[in-house]
Amino acid sequence: MKNQIGFKIKNARRKASISQADLSAKLGISSSYLNLIESGKRNVNVDLLLKVSDVLNIELKDLS
């Protein structure tokens, strides 16, 4: 499941033409942590998912 969410975050970020550095700064996390999330090596909590959906202007359901 975490692999799918990370993959969806990565695709949405790329579609929005936002770099990992920019997205991580807006989320208040490090670029390396975002990289781990996108590669499926770290879990994402609900609060962070809400921030991601807000920053990328997508529905939360699109990440699950």
mmCIF file as Biopython writes it, N, C-alpha, C and O atoms, coordinates in Angstrom:
data_model
#
loop_
_atom_site.group_PDB
_atom_site.id
_atom_site.type_symbol
_atom_site.label_atom_id
_atom_site.label_alt_id
_atom_site.label_comp_id
_atom_site.label_asym_id
_atom_site.label_entity_id
_atom_site.label_seq_id
_atom_site.pdbx_PDB_ins_code
_atom_site.Cartn_x
_atom_site.Cartn_y
_atom_site.Cartn_z
_atom_site.occupancy
_atom_site.B_iso_or_equiv
_atom_site.auth_seq_id
_atom_site.auth_asym_id
_atom_site.pdbx_PDB_model_num
ATOM 1   N N  . MET A ? 1  ? 0.829  -1.203 0.000   1.0 0.0 1  A 1 
ATOM 2   C CA . MET A ? 1  ? 0.000  0.000  0.000   1.0 0.0 1  A 1 
ATOM 3   C C  . MET A ? 1  ? 0.870  1.262  0.000   1.0 0.0 1  A 1 
ATOM 4   O O  . MET A ? 1  ? 0.614  2.199  -0.755  1.0 0.0 1  A 1 
ATOM 5   N N  . LYS A ? 2  ? 1.916  1.274  0.869   1.0 0.0 2  A 1 
ATOM 6   C CA . LYS A ? 2  ? 2.745  2.472  0.932   1.0 0.0 2  A 1 
ATOM 7   C C  . LYS A ? 2  ? 3.480  2.712  -0.377  1.0 0.0 2  A 1 
ATOM 8   O O  . LYS A ? 2  ? 3.772  3.857  -0.723  1.0 0.0 2  A 1 
ATOM 9   N N  . ASN A ? 3  ? 3.787  1.626  -1.119  1.0 0.0 3  A 1 
ATOM 10  C CA . ASN A ? 3  ? 4.421  1.790  -2.431  1.0 0.0 3  A 1 
ATOM 11  C C  . ASN A ? 3  ? 3.491  2.522  -3.384  1.0 0.0 3  A 1 
ATOM 12  O O  . ASN A ? 3  ? 3.922  3.399  -4.132  1.0 0.0 3  A 1 
ATOM 13  N N  . GLN A ? 4  ? 2.216  2.160  -3.356  1.0 0.0 4  A 1 
ATOM 14  C CA . GLN A ? 4  ? 1.241  2.792  -4.239  1.0 0.0 4  A 1 
ATOM 15  C C  . GLN A ? 4  ? 1.043  4.260  -3.896  1.0 0.0 4  A 1 
ATOM 16  O O  . GLN A ? 4  ? 0.960  5.102  -4.789  1.0 0.0 4  A 1 
ATOM 17  N N  . ILE A ? 5  ? 0.967  4.564  -2.626  1.0 0.0 5  A 1 
ATOM 18  C CA . ILE A ? 5  ? 0.771  5.954  -2.222  1.0 0.0 5  A 1 
ATOM 19  C C  . ILE A ? 5  ? 1.978  6.794  -2.625  1.0 0.0 5  A 1 
ATOM 20  O O  . ILE A ? 5  ? 1.825  7.886  -3.171  1.0 0.0 5  A 1 
ATOM 21  N N  . GLY A ? 6  ? 3.165  6.288  -2.358  1.0 0.0 6  A 1 
ATOM 22  C CA . GLY A ? 6  ? 4.378  7.005  -2.744  1.0 0.0 6  A 1 
ATOM 23  C C  . GLY A ? 6  ? 4.458  7.230  -4.239  1.0 0.0 6  A 1 
ATOM 24  O O  . GLY A ? 6  ? 4.841  8.308  -4.694  1.0 0.0 6  A 1 
ATOM 25  N N  . PHE A ? 7  ? 4.096  6.208  -5.004  1.0 0.0 7  A 1 
ATOM 26  C CA . PHE A ? 7  ? 4.089  6.316  -6.464  1.0 0.0 7  A 1 
ATOM 27  C C  . PHE A ? 7  ? 3.090  7.371  -6.922  1.0 0.0 7  A 1 
ATOM 28  O O  . PHE A ? 7  ? 3.375  8.144  -7.836  1.0 0.0 7  A 1 
ATOM 29  N N  . LYS A ? 8  ? 1.927  7.404  -6.292  1.0 0.0 8  A 1 
ATOM 30  C CA . LYS A ? 8  ? 0.902  8.386  -6.655  1.0 0.0 8  A 1 
ATOM 31  C C  . LYS A ? 8  ? 1.332  9.803  -6.284  1.0 0.0 8  A 1 
ATOM 32  O O  . LYS A ? 8  ? 1.055  10.753 -7.017  1.0 0.0 8  A 1 
ATOM 33  N N  . ILE A ? 9  ? 2.005  9.941  -5.149  1.0 0.0 9  A 1 
ATOM 34  C CA . ILE A ? 9  ? 2.518  11.259 -4.762  1.0 0.0 9  A 1 
ATOM 35  C C  . ILE A ? 9  ? 3.550  11.722 -5.784  1.0 0.0 9  A 1 
ATOM 36  O O  . ILE A ? 9  ? 3.528  12.870 -6.227  1.0 0.0 9  A 1 
ATOM 37  N N  . LYS A ? 10 ? 4.440  10.831 -6.149  1.0 0.0 10 A 1 
ATOM 38  C CA . LYS A ? 10 ? 5.479  11.164 -7.123  1.0 0.0 10 A 1 
ATOM 39  C C  . LYS A ? 10 ? 4.870  11.582 -8.461  1.0 0.0 10 A 1 
ATOM 40  O O  . LYS A ? 10 ? 5.290  12.577 -9.052  1.0 0.0 10 A 1 
ATOM 41  N N  . ASN A ? 11 ? 3.893  10.833 -8.932  1.0 0.0 11 A 1 
ATOM 42  C CA . ASN A ? 11 ? 3.246  11.168 -10.205 1.0 0.0 11 A 1 
ATOM 43  C C  . ASN A ? 11 ? 2.512  12.503 -10.134 1.0 0.0 11 A 1 
ATOM 44  O O  . ASN A ? 11 ? 2.581  13.303 -11.066 1.0 0.0 11 A 1 
ATOM 45  N N  . ALA A ? 12 ? 1.809  12.742 -9.029  1.0 0.0 12 A 1 
ATOM 46  C CA . ALA A ? 12 ? 1.083  14.003 -8.878  1.0 0.0 12 A 1 
ATOM 47  C C  . ALA A ? 12 ? 2.054  15.178 -8.797  1.0 0.0 12 A 1 
ATOM 48  O O  . ALA A ? 12 ? 1.793  16.247 -9.349  1.0 0.0 12 A 1 
ATOM 49  N N  . ARG A ? 13 ? 3.169  14.973 -8.109  1.0 0.0 13 A 1 
ATOM 50  C CA . ARG A ? 13 ? 4.188  16.027 -7.999  1.0 0.0 13 A 1 
ATOM 51  C C  . ARG A ? 13 ? 4.770  16.349 -9.363  1.0 0.0 13 A 1 
ATOM 52  O O  . ARG A ? 13 ? 4.928  17.517 -9.720  1.0 0.0 13 A 1 
ATOM 53  N N  . ARG A ? 14 ? 5.086  15.322 -10.115 1.0 0.0 14 A 1 
ATOM 54  C CA . ARG A ? 14 ? 5.647  15.540 -11.455 1.0 0.0 14 A 1 
ATOM 55  C C  . ARG A ? 14 ? 4.631  16.204 -12.378 1.0 0.0 14 A 1 
ATOM 56  O O  . ARG A ? 14 ? 4.980  17.085 -13.164 1.0 0.0 14 A 1 
ATOM 57  N N  . LYS A ? 15 ? 3.378  15.779 -12.280 1.0 0.0 15 A 1 
ATOM 58  C CA . LYS A ? 15 ? 2.324  16.373 -13.108 1.0 0.0 15 A 1 
ATOM 59  C C  . LYS A ? 15 ? 2.167  17.862 -12.801 1.0 0.0 15 A 1 
ATOM 60  O O  . LYS A ? 15 ? 1.869  18.664 -13.687 1.0 0.0 15 A 1 
ATOM 61  N N  . ALA A ? 16 ? 2.374  18.216 -11.532 1.0 0.0 16 A 1 
ATOM 62  C CA . ALA A ? 16 ? 2.279  19.615 -11.118 1.0 0.0 16 A 1 
ATOM 63  C C  . ALA A ? 16 ? 3.579  20.379 -11.373 1.0 0.0 16 A 1 
ATOM 64  O O  . ALA A ? 16 ? 3.668  21.571 -11.081 1.0 0.0 16 A 1 
ATOM 65  N N  . SER A ? 17 ? 4.572  19.699 -11.911 1.0 0.0 17 A 1 
ATOM 66  C CA . SER A ? 17 ? 5.891  20.296 -12.208 1.0 0.0 17 A 1 
ATOM 67  C C  . SER A ? 17 ? 6.534  20.917 -10.967 1.0 0.0 17 A 1 
ATOM 68  O O  . SER A ? 17 ? 7.064  22.028 -11.008 1.0 0.0 17 A 1 
ATOM 69  N N  . ILE A ? 18 ? 6.473  20.175 -9.870  1.0 0.0 18 A 1 
ATOM 70  C CA . ILE A ? 18 ? 7.081  20.613 -8.611  1.0 0.0 18 A 1 
ATOM 71  C C  . ILE A ? 18 ? 8.240  19.673 -8.295  1.0 0.0 18 A 1 
ATOM 72  O O  . ILE A ? 18 ? 8.093  18.453 -8.369  1.0 0.0 18 A 1 
ATOM 73  N N  . SER A ? 19 ? 9.375  20.232 -7.947  1.0 0.0 19 A 1 
ATOM 74  C CA . SER A ? 19 ? 10.532 19.409 -7.594  1.0 0.0 19 A 1 
ATOM 75  C C  . SER A ? 19 ? 10.343 18.808 -6.202  1.0 0.0 19 A 1 
ATOM 76  O O  . SER A ? 19 ? 9.515  19.271 -5.417  1.0 0.0 19 A 1 
ATOM 77  N N  . GLN A ? 20 ? 11.121 17.773 -5.914  1.0 0.0 20 A 1 
ATOM 78  C CA . GLN A ? 20 ? 11.083 17.189 -4.579  1.0 0.0 20 A 1 
ATOM 79  C C  . GLN A ? 20 ? 11.465 18.231 -3.534  1.0 0.0 20 A 1 
ATOM 80  O O  . GLN A ? 20 ? 10.864 18.292 -2.462  1.0 0.0 20 A 1 
ATOM 81  N N  . ALA A ? 21 ? 12.459 19.043 -3.848  1.0 0.0 21 A 1 
ATOM 82  C CA . ALA A ? 21 ? 12.906 20.059 -2.902  1.0 0.0 21 A 1 
ATOM 83  C C  . ALA A ? 21 ? 11.792 21.060 -2.597  1.0 0.0 21 A 1 
ATOM 84  O O  . ALA A ? 21 ? 11.584 21.427 -1.440  1.0 0.0 21 A 1 
ATOM 85  N N  . ASP A ? 22 ? 11.080 21.499 -3.627  1.0 0.0 22 A 1 
ATOM 86  C CA . ASP A ? 22 ? 9.991  22.461 -3.426  1.0 0.0 22 A 1 
ATOM 87  C C  . ASP A ? 22 ? 8.839  21.851 -2.634  1.0 0.0 22 A 1 
ATOM 88  O O  . ASP A ? 22 ? 8.314  22.472 -1.711  1.0 0.0 22 A 1 
ATOM 89  N N  . LEU A ? 23 ? 8.451  20.629 -3.001  1.0 0.0 23 A 1 
ATOM 90  C CA . LEU A ? 23 ? 7.343  19.992 -2.293  1.0 0.0 23 A 1 
ATOM 91  C C  . LEU A ? 23 ? 7.717  19.719 -0.845  1.0 0.0 23 A 1 
ATOM 92  O O  . LEU A ? 23 ? 6.918  19.962 0.059   1.0 0.0 23 A 1 
ATOM 93  N N  . SER A ? 24 ? 8.912  19.219 -0.621  1.0 0.0 24 A 1 
ATOM 94  C CA . SER A ? 24 ? 9.310  18.922 0.757   1.0 0.0 24 A 1 
ATOM 95  C C  . SER A ? 24 ? 9.352  20.196 1.603   1.0 0.0 24 A 1 
ATOM 96  O O  . SER A ? 24 ? 8.981  20.166 2.776   1.0 0.0 24 A 1 
ATOM 97  N N  . ALA A ? 25 ? 9.793  21.299 1.032   1.0 0.0 25 A 1 
ATOM 98  C CA . ALA A ? 25 ? 9.816  22.562 1.760   1.0 0.0 25 A 1 
ATOM 99  C C  . ALA A ? 25 ? 8.398  23.002 2.127   1.0 0.0 25 A 1 
ATOM 100 O O  . ALA A ? 25 ? 8.161  23.474 3.238   1.0 0.0 25 A 1 
ATOM 101 N N  . LYS A ? 26 ? 7.468  22.848 1.203   1.0 0.0 26 A 1 
ATOM 102 C CA . LYS A ? 26 ? 6.077  23.229 1.465   1.0 0.0 26 A 1 
ATOM 103 C C  . LYS A ? 26 ? 5.423  22.322 2.499   1.0 0.0 26 A 1 
ATOM 104 O O  . LYS A ? 26 ? 4.510  22.735 3.214   1.0 0.0 26 A 1 
ATOM 105 N N  . LEU A ? 27 ? 5.903  21.078 2.570   1.0 0.0 27 A 1 
ATOM 106 C CA . LEU A ? 27 ? 5.338  20.124 3.519   1.0 0.0 27 A 1 
ATOM 107 C C  . LEU A ? 27 ? 6.028  20.187 4.881   1.0 0.0 27 A 1 
ATOM 108 O O  . LEU A ? 27 ? 5.522  19.653 5.868   1.0 0.0 27 A 1 
ATOM 109 N N  . GLY A ? 28 ? 7.185  20.842 4.924   1.0 0.0 28 A 1 
ATOM 110 C CA . GLY A ? 28 ? 7.933  20.918 6.172   1.0 0.0 28 A 1 
ATOM 111 C C  . GLY A ? 28 ? 8.689  19.644 6.506   1.0 0.0 28 A 1 
ATOM 112 O O  . GLY A ? 28 ? 8.909  19.336 7.677   1.0 0.0 28 A 1 
ATOM 113 N N  . ILE A ? 29 ? 9.086  18.902 5.477   1.0 0.0 29 A 1 
ATOM 114 C CA . ILE A ? 29 ? 9.877  17.687 5.663   1.0 0.0 29 A 1 
ATOM 115 C C  . ILE A ? 29 ? 11.137 17.794 4.814   1.0 0.0 29 A 1 
ATOM 116 O O  . ILE A ? 29 ? 11.239 18.676 3.962   1.0 0.0 29 A 1 
ATOM 117 N N  . SER A ? 30 ? 12.082 16.913 5.039   1.0 0.0 30 A 1 
ATOM 118 C CA . SER A ? 30 ? 13.317 16.948 4.258   1.0 0.0 30 A 1 
ATOM 119 C C  . SER A ? 30 ? 13.102 16.295 2.895   1.0 0.0 30 A 1 
ATOM 120 O O  . SER A ? 30 ? 12.205 15.470 2.720   1.0 0.0 30 A 1 
ATOM 121 N N  . SER A ? 31 ? 13.931 16.675 1.946   1.0 0.0 31 A 1 
ATOM 122 C CA . SER A ? 31 ? 13.860 16.083 0.605   1.0 0.0 31 A 1 
ATOM 123 C C  . SER A ? 31 ? 14.151 14.590 0.666   1.0 0.0 31 A 1 
ATOM 124 O O  . SER A ? 31 ? 13.557 13.805 -0.073  1.0 0.0 31 A 1 
ATOM 125 N N  . SER A ? 32 ? 15.064 14.202 1.545   1.0 0.0 32 A 1 
ATOM 126 C CA . SER A ? 32 ? 15.402 12.784 1.653   1.0 0.0 32 A 1 
ATOM 127 C C  . SER A ? 32 ? 14.219 11.975 2.202   1.0 0.0 32 A 1 
ATOM 128 O O  . SER A ? 32 ? 13.997 10.838 1.787   1.0 0.0 32 A 1 
ATOM 129 N N  . TYR A ? 33 ? 13.466 12.563 3.133   1.0 0.0 33 A 1 
ATOM 130 C CA . TYR A ? 33 ? 12.284 11.873 3.648   1.0 0.0 33 A 1 
ATOM 131 C C  . TYR A ? 33 ? 11.220 11.740 2.558   1.0 0.0 33 A 1 
ATOM 132 O O  . TYR A ? 33 ? 10.588 10.691 2.436   1.0 0.0 33 A 1 
ATOM 133 N N  . LEU A ? 34 ? 11.020 12.788 1.771   1.0 0.0 34 A 1 
ATOM 134 C CA . LEU A ? 34 ? 10.071 12.720 0.668   1.0 0.0 34 A 1 
ATOM 135 C C  . LEU A ? 34 ? 10.506 11.659 -0.335  1.0 0.0 34 A 1 
ATOM 136 O O  . LEU A ? 34 ? 9.671  10.924 -0.863  1.0 0.0 34 A 1 
ATOM 137 N N  . ASN A ? 35 ? 11.796 11.575 -0.597  1.0 0.0 35 A 1 
ATOM 138 C CA . ASN A ? 35 ? 12.307 10.554 -1.506  1.0 0.0 35 A 1 
ATOM 139 C C  . ASN A ? 35 ? 11.995 9.150  -0.981  1.0 0.0 35 A 1 
ATOM 140 O O  . ASN A ? 35 ? 11.615 8.269  -1.752  1.0 0.0 35 A 1 
ATOM 141 N N  . LEU A ? 36 ? 12.155 8.942  0.322   1.0 0.0 36 A 1 
ATOM 142 C CA . LEU A ? 36 ? 11.842 7.645  0.915   1.0 0.0 36 A 1 
ATOM 143 C C  . LEU A ? 36 ? 10.349 7.329  0.807   1.0 0.0 36 A 1 
ATOM 144 O O  . LEU A ? 36 ? 9.972  6.181  0.572   1.0 0.0 36 A 1 
ATOM 145 N N  . ILE A ? 37 ? 9.515  8.331  0.977   1.0 0.0 37 A 1 
ATOM 146 C CA . ILE A ? 37 ? 8.070  8.136  0.830   1.0 0.0 37 A 1 
ATOM 147 C C  . ILE A ? 37 ? 7.737  7.752  -0.609  1.0 0.0 37 A 1 
ATOM 148 O O  . ILE A ? 37 ? 7.017  6.784  -0.855  1.0 0.0 37 A 1 
ATOM 149 N N  . GLU A ? 38 ? 8.271  8.522  -1.552  1.0 0.0 38 A 1 
ATOM 150 C CA . GLU A ? 38 ? 7.965  8.266  -2.965  1.0 0.0 38 A 1 
ATOM 151 C C  . GLU A ? 38 ? 8.487  6.906  -3.436  1.0 0.0 38 A 1 
ATOM 152 O O  . GLU A ? 38 ? 7.917  6.306  -4.347  1.0 0.0 38 A 1 
ATOM 153 N N  . SER A ? 39 ? 9.554  6.426  -2.829  1.0 0.0 39 A 1 
ATOM 154 C CA . SER A ? 39 ? 10.094 5.127  -3.216  1.0 0.0 39 A 1 
ATOM 155 C C  . SER A ? 39 ? 9.470  3.981  -2.423  1.0 0.0 39 A 1 
ATOM 156 O O  . SER A ? 39 ? 9.842  2.823  -2.610  1.0 0.0 39 A 1 
ATOM 157 N N  . GLY A ? 40 ? 8.523  4.298  -1.538  1.0 0.0 40 A 1 
ATOM 158 C CA . GLY A ? 40 ? 7.809  3.271  -0.793  1.0 0.0 40 A 1 
ATOM 159 C C  . GLY A ? 40 ? 8.556  2.719  0.398   1.0 0.0 40 A 1 
ATOM 160 O O  . GLY A ? 40 ? 8.194  1.665  0.921   1.0 0.0 40 A 1 
ATOM 161 N N  . LYS A ? 41 ? 9.592  3.410  0.838   1.0 0.0 41 A 1 
ATOM 162 C CA . LYS A ? 41 ? 10.398 2.926  1.961   1.0 0.0 41 A 1 
ATOM 163 C C  . LYS A ? 41 ? 9.949  3.490  3.305   1.0 0.0 41 A 1 
ATOM 164 O O  . LYS A ? 41 ? 10.411 3.034  4.351   1.0 0.0 41 A 1 
ATOM 165 N N  . ARG A ? 42 ? 9.067  4.465  3.288   1.0 0.0 42 A 1 
ATOM 166 C CA . ARG A ? 42 ? 8.531  5.060  4.520   1.0 0.0 42 A 1 
ATOM 167 C C  . ARG A ? 42 ? 7.024  5.208  4.398   1.0 0.0 42 A 1 
ATOM 168 O O  . ARG A ? 42 ? 6.487  5.451  3.318   1.0 0.0 42 A 1 
ATOM 169 N N  . ASN A ? 43 ? 6.359  5.056  5.534   1.0 0.0 43 A 1 
ATOM 170 C CA . ASN A ? 43 ? 4.915  5.250  5.592   1.0 0.0 43 A 1 
ATOM 171 C C  . ASN A ? 43 ? 4.584  6.735  5.654   1.0 0.0 43 A 1 
ATOM 172 O O  . ASN A ? 43 ? 5.420  7.563  6.013   1.0 0.0 43 A 1 
ATOM 173 N N  . VAL A ? 44 ? 3.361  7.047  5.299   1.0 0.0 44 A 1 
ATOM 174 C CA . VAL A ? 44 ? 2.880  8.427  5.329   1.0 0.0 44 A 1 
ATOM 175 C C  . VAL A ? 44 ? 1.709  8.487  6.297   1.0 0.0 44 A 1 
ATOM 176 O O  . VAL A ? 44 ? 0.782  7.682  6.205   1.0 0.0 44 A 1 
ATOM 177 N N  . ASN A ? 45 ? 1.747  9.438  7.226   1.0 0.0 45 A 1 
ATOM 178 C CA . ASN A ? 45 ? 0.617  9.565  8.145   1.0 0.0 45 A 1 
ATOM 179 C C  . ASN A ? 45 ? -0.485 10.417 7.501   1.0 0.0 45 A 1 
ATOM 180 O O  . ASN A ? 45 ? -0.272 11.065 6.477   1.0 0.0 45 A 1 
ATOM 181 N N  . VAL A ? 46 ? -1.634 10.398 8.114   1.0 0.0 46 A 1 
ATOM 182 C CA . VAL A ? 46 ? -2.806 11.083 7.561   1.0 0.0 46 A 1 
ATOM 183 C C  . VAL A ? 46 ? -2.583 12.588 7.457   1.0 0.0 46 A 1 
ATOM 184 O O  . VAL A ? 46 ? -2.969 13.211 6.468   1.0 0.0 46 A 1 
ATOM 185 N N  . ASP A ? 47 ? -1.964 13.164 8.470   1.0 0.0 47 A 1 
ATOM 186 C CA . ASP A ? 47 ? -1.729 14.612 8.444   1.0 0.0 47 A 1 
ATOM 187 C C  . ASP A ? 47 ? -0.866 15.013 7.244   1.0 0.0 47 A 1 
ATOM 188 O O  . ASP A ? 47 ? -1.137 16.011 6.576   1.0 0.0 47 A 1 
ATOM 189 N N  . LEU A ? 48 ? 0.171  14.221 6.983   1.0 0.0 48 A 1 
ATOM 190 C CA . LEU A ? 48 ? 1.042  14.524 5.848   1.0 0.0 48 A 1 
ATOM 191 C C  . LEU A ? 48 ? 0.296  14.312 4.532   1.0 0.0 48 A 1 
ATOM 192 O O  . LEU A ? 48 ? 0.471  15.087 3.592   1.0 0.0 48 A 1 
ATOM 193 N N  . LEU A ? 49 ? -0.524 13.281 4.455   1.0 0.0 49 A 1 
ATOM 194 C CA . LEU A ? 49 ? -1.316 13.060 3.242   1.0 0.0 49 A 1 
ATOM 195 C C  . LEU A ? 49 ? -2.245 14.241 2.970   1.0 0.0 49 A 1 
ATOM 196 O O  . LEU A ? 49 ? -2.418 14.652 1.823   1.0 0.0 49 A 1 
ATOM 197 N N  . LEU A ? 50 ? -2.834 14.776 4.019   1.0 0.0 50 A 1 
ATOM 198 C CA . LEU A ? 50 ? -3.711 15.941 3.856   1.0 0.0 50 A 1 
ATOM 199 C C  . LEU A ? 50 ? -2.929 17.137 3.330   1.0 0.0 50 A 1 
ATOM 200 O O  . LEU A ? 50 ? -3.415 17.866 2.465   1.0 0.0 50 A 1 
ATOM 201 N N  . LYS A ? 51 ? -1.716 17.343 3.850   1.0 0.0 51 A 1 
ATOM 202 C CA . LYS A ? 51 ? -0.870 18.433 3.368   1.0 0.0 51 A 1 
ATOM 203 C C  . LYS A ? 51 ? -0.491 18.231 1.913   1.0 0.0 51 A 1 
ATOM 204 O O  . LYS A ? 51 ? -0.521 19.174 1.122   1.0 0.0 51 A 1 
ATOM 205 N N  . VAL A ? 52 ? -0.133 16.995 1.554   1.0 0.0 52 A 1 
ATOM 206 C CA . VAL A ? 52 ? 0.247  16.687 0.170   1.0 0.0 52 A 1 
ATOM 207 C C  . VAL A ? 52 ? -0.909 16.993 -0.768  1.0 0.0 52 A 1 
ATOM 208 O O  . VAL A ? 52 ? -0.724 17.643 -1.797  1.0 0.0 52 A 1 
ATOM 209 N N  . SER A ? 53 ? -2.102 16.526 -0.413  1.0 0.0 53 A 1 
ATOM 210 C CA . SER A ? 53 ? -3.260 16.761 -1.282  1.0 0.0 53 A 1 
ATOM 211 C C  . SER A ? 53 ? -3.557 18.252 -1.409  1.0 0.0 53 A 1 
ATOM 212 O O  . SER A ? 53 ? -3.965 18.716 -2.474  1.0 0.0 53 A 1 
ATOM 213 N N  . ASP A ? 54 ? -3.354 18.999 -0.333  1.0 0.0 54 A 1 
ATOM 214 C CA . ASP A ? 54 ? -3.594 20.439 -0.368  1.0 0.0 54 A 1 
ATOM 215 C C  . ASP A ? 54 ? -2.554 21.143 -1.250  1.0 0.0 54 A 1 
ATOM 216 O O  . ASP A ? 54 ? -2.912 21.958 -2.100  1.0 0.0 54 A 1 
ATOM 217 N N  . VAL A ? 55 ? -1.291 20.834 -1.050  1.0 0.0 55 A 1 
ATOM 218 C CA . VAL A ? 55 ? -0.217 21.490 -1.796  1.0 0.0 55 A 1 
ATOM 219 C C  . VAL A ? 55 ? -0.298 21.155 -3.296  1.0 0.0 55 A 1 
ATOM 220 O O  . VAL A ? 55 ? -0.095 22.017 -4.150  1.0 0.0 55 A 1 
ATOM 221 N N  . LEU A ? 56 ? -0.600 19.884 -3.591  1.0 0.0 56 A 1 
ATOM 222 C CA . LEU A ? 56 ? -0.663 19.453 -4.992  1.0 0.0 56 A 1 
ATOM 223 C C  . LEU A ? 56 ? -2.044 19.700 -5.618  1.0 0.0 56 A 1 
ATOM 224 O O  . LEU A ? 56 ? -2.257 19.454 -6.805  1.0 0.0 56 A 1 
ATOM 225 N N  . ASN A ? 57 ? -2.976 20.193 -4.786  1.0 0.0 57 A 1 
ATOM 226 C CA . ASN A ? 57 ? -4.319 20.511 -5.264  1.0 0.0 57 A 1 
ATOM 227 C C  . ASN A ? 57 ? -5.005 19.300 -5.889  1.0 0.0 57 A 1 
ATOM 228 O O  . ASN A ? 57 ? -5.558 19.373 -6.986  1.0 0.0 57 A 1 
ATOM 229 N N  . ILE A ? 58 ? -4.954 18.179 -5.157  1.0 0.0 58 A 1 
ATOM 230 C CA . ILE A ? 58 ? -5.622 16.951 -5.596  1.0 0.0 58 A 1 
ATOM 231 C C  . ILE A ? 58 ? -6.484 16.438 -4.466  1.0 0.0 58 A 1 
ATOM 232 O O  . ILE A ? 58 ? -6.311 16.833 -3.313  1.0 0.0 58 A 1 
ATOM 233 N N  . GLU A ? 59 ? -7.406 15.565 -4.793  1.0 0.0 59 A 1 
ATOM 234 C CA . GLU A ? 59 ? -8.285 14.966 -3.805  1.0 0.0 59 A 1 
ATOM 235 C C  . GLU A ? 59 ? -7.509 13.902 -3.018  1.0 0.0 59 A 1 
ATOM 236 O O  . GLU A ? 59 ? -6.662 13.207 -3.578  1.0 0.0 59 A 1 
ATOM 237 N N  . LEU A ? 60 ? -7.797 13.782 -1.744  1.0 0.0 60 A 1 
ATOM 238 C CA . LEU A ? 60 ? -7.157 12.788 -0.912  1.0 0.0 60 A 1 
ATOM 239 C C  . LEU A ? 60 ? -7.401 11.373 -1.461  1.0 0.0 60 A 1 
ATOM 240 O O  . LEU A ? 60 ? -6.516 10.520 -1.398  1.0 0.0 60 A 1 
ATOM 241 N N  . LYS A ? 61 ? -8.578 11.137 -1.988  1.0 0.0 61 A 1 
ATOM 242 C CA . LYS A ? 61 ? -8.906 9.822  -2.530  1.0 0.0 61 A 1 
ATOM 243 C C  . LYS A ? 61 ? -8.007 9.447  -3.708  1.0 0.0 61 A 1 
ATOM 244 O O  . LYS A ? 61 ? -7.827 8.263  -3.997  1.0 0.0 61 A 1 
ATOM 245 N N  . ASP A ? 62 ? -7.443 10.442 -4.387  1.0 0.0 62 A 1 
ATOM 246 C CA . ASP A ? 62 ? -6.556 10.163 -5.512  1.0 0.0 62 A 1 
ATOM 247 C C  . ASP A ? 62 ? -5.210 9.608  -5.073  1.0 0.0 62 A 1 
ATOM 248 O O  . ASP A ? 62 ? -4.452 9.086  -5.892  1.0 0.0 62 A 1 
ATOM 249 N N  . LEU A ? 63 ? -4.911 9.719  -3.787  1.0 0.0 63 A 1 
ATOM 250 C CA . LEU A ? 63 ? -3.655 9.194  -3.262  1.0 0.0 63 A 1 
ATOM 251 C C  . LEU A ? 63 ? -3.802 7.811  -2.638  1.0 0.0 63 A 1 
ATOM 252 O O  . LEU A ? 63 ? -2.801 7.164  -2.329  1.0 0.0 63 A 1 
ATOM 253 N N  . SER A ? 64 ? -5.023 7.355  -2.452  1.0 0.0 64 A 1 
ATOM 254 C CA . SER A ? 64 ? -5.227 6.061  -1.807  1.0 0.0 64 A 1 
ATOM 255 C C  . SER A ? 64 ? -5.588 4.989  -2.797  1.0 0.0 64 A 1 
ATOM 256 O O  . SER A ? 64 ? -5.794 3.838  -2.412  1.0 0.0 64 A 1 
#
